[in-house]
Amino acid sequence: MNTEKMTARRLTADQVSELGLKDEIFVSAEMDGLSLDCFAPGFLTKPGQNFEGGSFAVRTTFGQTVHVLPDNEEERGIYVADASGEEIEVLQSAGVLMNLALFVPEGNAESLEALYTAARKAFGAGIVQRWNEEVVSVPDLKVDVFEEPVKGRKGAAGSSRDRRALDIYPTRAQFMEPSTGWKFVVELHKPVVDETPTI
């Protein structure tokens, strides 16, 4: 476990309520039942003044969302860097977890192994492989992926609909999530035809 010692000061709930989204703070690094005797850097999920009930939600740089009651002495609380504070241990990043959706043209087991070999060669033997792969045959067609509001405008029809194009995919975009208040619309791909008359 890679940690770094630093000096920091514990905040009260009133002090946390004055923080914004860009203020770096430190909270307990415990994750998914794993007890770690150190802190993780993070940021409030919304400005401190918007919280009610004294509990603050913090998103750590490692993707965990934790809820903290700063004034509860039984919890580790929320800290900020302060040269005159106490010494704490902060968990450092050891790498990057990439959540990728890859389309491999003409892909098979051999091409996937070549992909893994290339990744190990680029990042070293210490790369941790957490592949959640689904090998499926992909039909020879393309689909256009759009987003549309969940509740469309009344009388909106055809080309005047409120929509935004996301991308063109050769298969299901199973790792994508629609924006809040929007839904996915998937249609067969229509190539853009330039009908500008030429001389």
N, C-alpha and C positions, 0 to 999 in steps of 0.2 A: 504494500500500500504506500503510495507516494504522498507524503504530507509536507507542509511547510509551516514553520512556527511564525506567528505574527502577533502584534499587540492590537487589541480591540477592546471596545467598551460596550457593555450591555445597555440596551435601550429600554425605556419604559414604554407603555402603550401610547402615552401622550407624545413621546418623541417619535415613535414609529409613524404616528398619524400625520406627522409633518413631512414624511418622505414622499418622493415621487417614484415614477417607474424606472428612472435611470440611476437611482442611488443604489450602489452595490452594498449588500448586506450579507451576513453569514448566519446560517441556521444549522441545526443538527443534521449530520450527513446520513442518519439512519435511513435505510431504504428497503421497502418490502420485507419488513421483519428482520433485516440484517442490522445488528447493533454495531455501530461504528463510533468509537470514542473520539470524534473529531467533528469539525464543521465543514459545510459546503457553501461556496459562494452562490448568491442568487439575487433575485429582484422581486419586488412586490408585483402581484398580478394586476393590481389596479391601485391608483393613488391612495395613500394611507388615509386621507380624509374621507374616502368613500366607504370605509369599513365600519361595520356596526357590531356591537356586542363584544368588542375587545379582541376578537380572533382575526388574525391576518393570514392571508394565503400568500405563500412565497413559492416561486418557481425557481428551482436550483438550476445551475448550468448543466447538470446531468439529467435534466428532464423530469425530475420528481417535483410534484406539487405537495407542499406540506402546510399544515395549518398550525399556527403558533399563537399561544397566549403569552405575550411578553412579560406580564406581571405575575405569572404563575411560577413560584419558586421551584416547583417540582420539574419544570421543563427547562431546557437549556436556553431558551429565549432567542432574542435577535440581537446581533452585534454589528457594529460598524468599526472600520479601521480607525485606530486612535493611538498615537505614539505614547500617550500617557496611560493607556489602559492596561489590562491584564494580558498574559500570554495565552494564546489558543493555538490549536493545530488545525490547519485548513487542508482539506483533501484537494489534491491537484489533479488535473486532467492527465490521463496516461495515453490518451488517443481519442479517436473519433469513431462513433458508431454511425455507420451510414445505412439509411433505410432507402434502398434503391429498388426501383422497378425497371428491369432490363428486358428489352426485346432482342433476342438473338436470331438474326436471319438464318434460316437453314440450320437452326440449332439442334444439337443432339448431345449425348453424354460426353463425347470427345471435346466438343467446343466448350462445354461447361467446365471440364477439367482444365482446358487451356486457359480459361478465364481465371480460375482459382490459382493456377500456377503463376500467371502473370501478376496477380494481386500479391502473392507471397514474395515474388521476386522484387516487386516495387517497394513493398513495405517491410520486408524482412520476415524471418521465420517466426517472429513473435506475433504475427497477425492472428487474431482470434476469429475463427470462422463461425458465424451464426447465420447460416443460410436457411431461409424459409422459402425453398424453391418449389415451384409448381411447373412441371414440364408438361405442356399440352401442345397439341397441334394447333396451329393458327390458320384459320381460313384465309385465302388469298383475297382479302378485301380490306378496305379502310373505312373507318368510321370517324365522323366529326363529333367532337364532344363540346357541348354548349352548356351554359348555365342560364336558367331563367328564374325569375322570382317565383316563389311558391304560390303567391296570389297574383296572377297576371292582371294587367289592366283590362277593364271591361271593353269589349269591342276590339281588342287588339287581335290582329289577324296577320297571318303570313309573314311577309318581310318587315312589317312594322312592329313586330313583337319586341319587347325589351329583353334582349339576350346578349350574351357575350361569348365569343368563341374562346375555347381553352386550348385545344390542340387537335391534332389528327392522330389517331391511334390505330395500330394494326390489330389490336386485341382488346380485351377488357382492361380498363384502367382501374384495377382493383385496389390500388393503394391511395387513390385520390379521395378527398372529402369535399363535398360542396360547401360553398361559403354560407354563412348564417343567413337564413331567409331565402336561399336559392336552392334550386334542385337541378340535377343533371338531366340533360336531354341528349340522347345519342341518336344520330342519323347516319345513313349511308353517306360516305364521302362524295361531295359534289365538286369536281375540279373547277377552279376558277377559269372561266372562258373569257378571254379578252375580245370583246366584240367591236373594238375601235376600228372604224373603217380605214383601210389603207389605200394609198394611191397606186 
